Amino acid sequence: MTVRNYFWNIEEKRIKALWRLSIQFILFVAAYMLPVLILNEFKNPYTRNLADELITLTFVLFTIWLVARFIDKRRFASLGYEFDTNWIMDFLQGILIGAFVFVIVFIIEFSFGWLKATEDPALTKEIHLLEILGRLLGYTAVAVMEETFTRGYQIKNIAEGLKGIVKTHNRAVVWALVISSAIFGLLHILNPDADALSTFNLILIGMFYGYAYVVTGSLALPIGIHTAWNFVQGNILGFSVSGLGSEVTLIHSVASGPRIFTGGKFGPEAGIVIYPGIIVGVLLINILINRNILRFGVKGGLTEYVPLK
Protein backbone atom coordinates (compact mmCIF):
# COMPACT_ATOMS: atom_id res chain seq x y z
CA MET A 1 0.00 0.00 0.00
CA THR A 2 1.39 3.40 -1.00
CA VAL A 3 1.36 6.47 1.26
CA ARG A 4 -1.37 7.93 -0.96
CA ASN A 5 -3.69 5.04 -0.06
CA TYR A 6 -3.68 6.10 3.60
CA PHE A 7 -5.10 9.49 2.66
CA TRP A 8 -7.12 8.97 -0.51
CA ASN A 9 -10.26 6.94 -1.14
CA ILE A 10 -9.70 5.73 -4.69
CA GLU A 11 -13.27 4.46 -5.18
CA GLU A 12 -14.93 7.68 -3.98
CA LYS A 13 -12.19 9.96 -5.40
CA ARG A 14 -11.83 12.05 -2.24
CA ILE A 15 -9.84 12.26 1.01
CA LYS A 16 -10.59 9.45 3.49
CA ALA A 17 -13.01 10.02 6.37
CA LEU A 18 -10.40 10.34 9.15
CA TRP A 19 -8.67 13.21 7.38
CA ARG A 20 -11.93 14.92 6.42
CA LEU A 21 -12.98 14.83 10.08
CA SER A 22 -9.57 16.11 11.22
CA ILE A 23 -9.65 19.06 8.82
CA GLN A 24 -13.17 19.98 9.87
CA PHE A 25 -12.30 19.74 13.58
CA ILE A 26 -9.37 22.13 13.14
CA LEU A 27 -11.60 24.59 11.28
CA PHE A 28 -14.29 24.20 13.96
CA VAL A 29 -11.82 25.16 16.72
CA ALA A 30 -10.63 28.12 14.64
CA ALA A 31 -14.24 29.24 14.07
CA TYR A 32 -14.81 29.16 17.84
CA MET A 33 -11.72 31.28 18.52
CA LEU A 34 -12.24 33.97 15.88
CA PRO A 35 -15.14 35.79 17.62
CA VAL A 36 -12.88 36.49 20.61
CA LEU A 37 -10.87 38.80 18.38
CA ILE A 38 -14.02 40.59 17.20
CA LEU A 39 -15.91 40.98 20.48
CA ASN A 40 -13.31 42.73 22.65
CA GLU A 41 -15.28 45.97 22.50
CA PHE A 42 -18.51 44.46 23.85
CA LYS A 43 -18.82 45.40 27.52
CA ASN A 44 -22.34 44.12 28.27
CA PRO A 45 -22.05 40.35 28.98
CA TYR A 46 -25.57 39.62 27.69
CA THR A 47 -24.94 41.42 24.38
CA ARG A 48 -21.49 39.87 24.11
CA ASN A 49 -22.80 36.32 24.61
CA LEU A 50 -25.54 36.69 22.01
CA ALA A 51 -23.17 38.29 19.49
CA ASP A 52 -20.61 35.55 20.18
CA GLU A 53 -23.17 32.82 19.48
CA LEU A 54 -24.43 34.39 16.25
CA ILE A 55 -20.95 35.16 14.89
CA THR A 56 -19.64 31.72 15.86
CA LEU A 57 -22.65 30.11 14.16
CA THR A 58 -21.81 31.98 10.95
CA PHE A 59 -18.17 30.90 11.04
CA VAL A 60 -18.94 27.28 11.93
CA LEU A 61 -21.59 26.84 9.23
CA PHE A 62 -19.26 28.42 6.67
CA THR A 63 -16.42 26.01 7.55
CA ILE A 64 -18.76 23.02 7.39
CA TRP A 65 -20.12 24.16 4.01
CA LEU A 66 -16.56 24.70 2.79
CA VAL A 67 -15.39 21.22 3.78
CA ALA A 68 -18.62 19.57 2.59
CA ARG A 69 -18.37 21.25 -0.81
CA PHE A 70 -14.67 20.99 -1.58
CA ILE A 71 -13.32 18.12 0.55
CA ASP A 72 -16.31 15.83 1.18
CA LYS A 73 -17.60 16.70 -2.30
CA ARG A 74 -21.24 16.57 -1.23
CA ARG A 75 -24.18 18.93 -0.89
CA PHE A 76 -24.39 20.73 2.47
CA ALA A 77 -28.12 19.92 2.55
CA SER A 78 -27.30 16.18 2.61
CA LEU A 79 -26.01 16.57 6.19
CA GLY A 80 -29.62 16.92 7.40
CA TYR A 81 -31.01 20.10 5.85
CA GLU A 82 -33.43 18.79 3.24
CA PHE A 83 -36.01 21.48 4.00
CA ASP A 84 -39.71 20.72 3.53
CA THR A 85 -42.91 20.73 5.59
CA ASN A 86 -41.85 17.58 7.43
CA TRP A 87 -38.55 19.24 8.42
CA ILE A 88 -40.41 22.13 10.05
CA MET A 89 -42.85 19.78 11.81
CA ASP A 90 -40.00 17.65 13.16
CA PHE A 91 -38.28 20.79 14.45
CA LEU A 92 -41.42 21.92 16.28
CA GLN A 93 -42.00 18.43 17.70
CA GLY A 94 -38.38 18.46 18.86
CA ILE A 95 -39.08 21.71 20.72
CA LEU A 96 -41.95 20.01 22.55
CA ILE A 97 -39.85 16.95 23.44
CA GLY A 98 -36.93 19.03 24.74
CA ALA A 99 -39.24 21.20 26.84
CA PHE A 100 -41.15 18.21 28.22
CA VAL A 101 -37.95 16.48 29.32
CA PHE A 102 -36.99 19.43 31.52
CA VAL A 103 -40.46 19.82 32.94
CA ILE A 104 -40.01 16.21 34.14
CA VAL A 105 -36.60 17.04 35.65
CA PHE A 106 -38.04 20.11 37.41
CA ILE A 107 -40.99 18.13 38.83
CA ILE A 108 -38.68 15.38 40.13
CA GLU A 109 -36.36 17.83 41.89
CA PHE A 110 -39.24 19.85 43.30
CA SER A 111 -41.06 16.72 44.51
CA PHE A 112 -38.00 15.50 46.42
CA GLY A 113 -37.36 18.95 47.89
CA TRP A 114 -34.07 19.28 46.04
CA LEU A 115 -34.67 22.83 44.83
CA LYS A 116 -36.26 26.10 45.78
CA ALA A 117 -38.08 27.91 42.98
CA THR A 118 -39.25 31.53 43.01
CA GLU A 119 -40.19 34.09 40.39
CA ASP A 120 -37.17 36.03 39.18
CA PRO A 121 -37.65 39.59 40.56
CA ALA A 122 -35.79 40.99 37.56
CA LEU A 123 -38.82 40.20 35.39
CA THR A 124 -40.56 43.35 36.62
CA LYS A 125 -38.51 45.13 33.96
CA GLU A 126 -39.73 44.78 30.38
CA ILE A 127 -36.18 44.65 29.04
CA HIS A 128 -35.62 41.30 30.76
CA LEU A 129 -38.48 39.69 28.85
CA LEU A 130 -36.83 40.87 25.64
CA GLU A 131 -33.54 39.41 26.86
CA ILE A 132 -35.21 36.05 27.44
CA LEU A 133 -36.38 36.08 23.83
CA GLY A 134 -32.81 36.95 22.89
CA ARG A 135 -31.63 33.86 24.74
CA LEU A 136 -34.06 31.78 22.68
CA LEU A 137 -32.33 33.13 19.58
CA GLY A 138 -28.92 32.47 21.11
CA TYR A 139 -29.72 28.89 22.10
CA THR A 140 -31.19 28.22 18.66
CA ALA A 141 -27.86 29.35 17.20
CA VAL A 142 -25.97 27.05 19.59
CA ALA A 143 -28.22 24.10 18.70
CA VAL A 144 -27.84 24.63 14.94
CA MET A 145 -24.08 24.98 15.29
CA GLU A 146 -23.47 21.98 17.57
CA GLU A 147 -25.94 19.66 15.84
CA THR A 148 -24.57 20.45 12.38
CA PHE A 149 -21.00 19.83 13.52
CA THR A 150 -21.39 16.92 15.95
CA ARG A 151 -24.36 15.08 14.49
CA GLY A 152 -24.78 16.12 10.85
CA TYR A 153 -21.11 16.24 9.88
CA GLN A 154 -19.44 13.82 12.27
CA ILE A 155 -21.99 10.99 12.32
CA LYS A 156 -22.28 11.08 8.53
CA ASN A 157 -18.53 10.97 7.92
CA ILE A 158 -17.67 8.52 10.70
CA ALA A 159 -20.39 6.13 9.48
CA GLU A 160 -19.06 6.36 5.92
CA GLY A 161 -15.54 5.66 7.17
CA LEU A 162 -16.63 2.62 9.21
CA LYS A 163 -18.90 0.92 6.68
CA GLY A 164 -16.04 -1.16 5.28
CA ILE A 165 -14.69 -2.02 8.75
CA VAL A 166 -17.75 -3.19 10.71
CA LYS A 167 -20.08 -5.96 9.57
CA THR A 168 -23.23 -3.97 8.71
CA HIS A 169 -24.16 -0.43 7.78
CA ASN A 170 -26.43 -0.17 10.83
CA ARG A 171 -23.50 -1.00 13.10
CA ALA A 172 -21.42 1.65 11.37
CA VAL A 173 -24.10 4.21 12.21
CA VAL A 174 -24.34 3.03 15.83
CA TRP A 175 -20.56 3.29 16.29
CA ALA A 176 -20.60 6.72 14.65
CA LEU A 177 -23.29 7.75 17.14
CA VAL A 178 -21.17 6.57 20.09
CA ILE A 179 -17.94 8.20 18.85
CA SER A 180 -19.56 11.55 18.01
CA SER A 181 -21.32 11.57 21.39
CA ALA A 182 -18.01 10.99 23.17
CA ILE A 183 -16.54 13.97 21.32
CA PHE A 184 -19.59 16.06 22.27
CA GLY A 185 -19.16 15.18 25.95
CA LEU A 186 -15.43 15.90 25.95
CA LEU A 187 -15.99 19.30 24.31
CA HIS A 188 -17.68 20.38 27.57
CA ILE A 189 -14.99 19.06 29.91
CA LEU A 190 -13.58 22.55 30.59
CA ASN A 191 -16.97 24.08 31.48
CA PRO A 192 -17.28 25.52 35.01
CA ASP A 193 -17.81 22.84 37.72
CA ALA A 194 -17.48 19.99 35.21
CA ASP A 195 -16.53 16.57 36.62
CA ALA A 196 -16.48 12.93 35.56
CA LEU A 197 -20.26 12.50 36.00
CA SER A 198 -21.10 15.66 34.04
CA THR A 199 -18.88 14.49 31.18
CA PHE A 200 -20.42 11.00 31.21
CA ASN A 201 -23.93 12.48 31.29
CA LEU A 202 -23.16 14.82 28.39
CA ILE A 203 -22.02 11.81 26.38
CA LEU A 204 -25.43 10.24 27.09
CA ILE A 205 -27.15 13.52 26.19
CA GLY A 206 -25.15 13.56 22.95
CA MET A 207 -26.42 10.05 22.22
CA PHE A 208 -29.97 11.26 22.89
CA TYR A 209 -29.59 14.12 20.39
CA GLY A 210 -27.78 11.78 18.01
CA TYR A 211 -30.52 9.17 18.23
CA ALA A 212 -32.96 11.80 17.01
CA TYR A 213 -30.65 12.26 14.01
CA VAL A 214 -29.90 8.63 13.12
CA VAL A 215 -33.56 7.56 13.19
CA THR A 216 -34.63 10.40 10.89
CA GLY A 217 -31.53 11.26 8.83
CA SER A 218 -32.48 14.90 9.43
CA LEU A 219 -31.21 17.60 11.80
CA ALA A 220 -34.70 19.05 12.35
CA LEU A 221 -35.62 16.91 15.37
CA PRO A 222 -32.26 17.14 17.22
CA ILE A 223 -32.02 20.90 16.64
CA GLY A 224 -35.51 21.35 18.06
CA ILE A 225 -34.77 19.15 21.08
CA HIS A 226 -31.40 20.82 21.73
CA THR A 227 -32.86 24.34 21.46
CA ALA A 228 -35.69 23.69 23.92
CA TRP A 229 -33.42 21.62 26.20
CA ASN A 230 -31.08 24.58 26.78
CA PHE A 231 -33.68 27.36 26.72
CA VAL A 232 -36.24 25.75 29.04
CA GLN A 233 -33.51 24.48 31.35
CA GLY A 234 -31.78 27.86 31.63
CA ASN A 235 -34.19 30.68 30.87
CA ILE A 236 -37.56 29.25 31.87
CA LEU A 237 -36.72 27.03 34.85
CA GLY A 238 -33.56 28.81 36.00
CA PHE A 239 -31.07 25.91 36.08
CA SER A 240 -27.44 26.26 35.07
CA VAL A 241 -26.82 24.99 31.54
CA SER A 242 -23.69 22.82 31.34
CA GLY A 243 -22.15 24.78 34.20
CA LEU A 244 -23.10 28.19 32.81
CA GLY A 245 -25.56 30.33 34.77
CA SER A 246 -28.41 32.12 32.99
CA GLU A 247 -28.46 35.91 32.78
CA VAL A 248 -32.26 36.06 32.89
CA THR A 249 -34.93 33.47 33.66
CA LEU A 250 -38.67 33.24 34.34
CA ILE A 251 -38.16 31.06 37.43
CA HIS A 252 -35.22 31.37 39.79
CA SER A 253 -34.20 27.84 40.85
CA VAL A 254 -31.62 26.98 43.51
CA ALA A 255 -30.63 23.33 43.86
CA SER A 256 -30.27 22.19 47.47
CA GLY A 257 -30.22 18.39 47.15
CA PRO A 258 -27.22 16.04 46.86
CA ARG A 259 -24.96 16.95 43.92
CA ILE A 260 -24.97 13.39 42.60
CA PHE A 261 -28.74 13.72 42.08
CA THR A 262 -29.14 17.40 41.15
CA GLY A 263 -25.80 18.15 39.49
CA GLY A 264 -25.10 21.02 41.87
CA LYS A 265 -23.72 24.21 40.32
CA PHE A 266 -23.20 22.51 36.95
CA GLY A 267 -26.96 21.98 36.63
CA PRO A 268 -29.14 18.87 36.15
CA GLU A 269 -26.96 17.64 33.28
CA ALA A 270 -24.40 16.57 35.92
CA GLY A 271 -26.94 14.69 38.06
CA ILE A 272 -28.72 11.36 38.07
CA VAL A 273 -31.98 13.32 37.83
CA ILE A 274 -31.38 13.73 34.09
CA TYR A 275 -31.69 9.98 33.37
CA PRO A 276 -35.49 9.72 33.60
CA GLY A 277 -35.74 12.72 31.26
CA ILE A 278 -33.46 11.12 28.66
CA ILE A 279 -35.39 7.83 28.82
CA VAL A 280 -38.72 9.59 28.34
CA GLY A 281 -37.22 11.65 25.50
CA VAL A 282 -36.03 8.55 23.64
CA LEU A 283 -39.43 6.87 24.06
CA LEU A 284 -41.15 9.99 22.71
CA ILE A 285 -38.87 9.91 19.65
CA ASN A 286 -39.83 6.28 19.09
CA ILE A 287 -43.52 7.14 19.29
CA LEU A 288 -43.04 10.04 16.90
CA ILE A 289 -40.90 8.27 14.31
CA ASN A 290 -41.60 4.53 14.60
CA ARG A 291 -45.13 4.69 16.05
CA ASN A 292 -43.86 2.02 18.46
CA ILE A 293 -42.53 3.03 21.86
CA LEU A 294 -40.10 0.10 22.11
CA ARG A 295 -38.90 -0.10 18.50
CA PHE A 296 -35.32 1.11 18.21
CA GLY A 297 -33.62 1.52 14.86
CA VAL A 298 -31.26 3.65 12.80
CA LYS A 299 -30.98 4.69 9.17
CA GLY A 300 -28.24 2.52 7.66
CA GLY A 301 -28.46 4.79 4.63
CA LEU A 302 -26.40 7.37 6.52
CA THR A 303 -23.35 5.38 5.44
CA GLU A 304 -24.10 5.96 1.76
CA TYR A 305 -22.05 8.64 -0.01
CA VAL A 306 -23.89 10.66 -2.66
CA PRO A 307 -21.28 12.69 -4.56
CA LEU A 308 -21.78 16.29 -5.57
CA LYS A 309 -23.10 16.62 -9.11
Buried (B, 14 or more C-beta within 10 A) or exposed (E): EEEEEEEBBEEBEBBBBEBBBEBBBEBBEEBBEBBEEEBEEBEEEBEBBBBBBBBBBBBBBEBBBBBBEEBBBBBBEBBBBBEEEEBEBBBEBBBBBBBBBBEBBBEBBBEEEBBEEEEBEBBEEEEBBEBBEBBBBBBBBBBBBBBBBBBBBBBBBBBBBBBEEBEEBBBBBBBBBBBBBBBBBEBBEEBEBBBEBBBEBBBBBBBBBBBBBBBBBBBBBBBBBBBBBBBBBBBBBBBBBBBBEBBBBBBBBEBEBEBEBBBBEBBBBBBBBBEBBBEBBBEBBBBBBEEEEEEEEBBBEBBEBEEEE
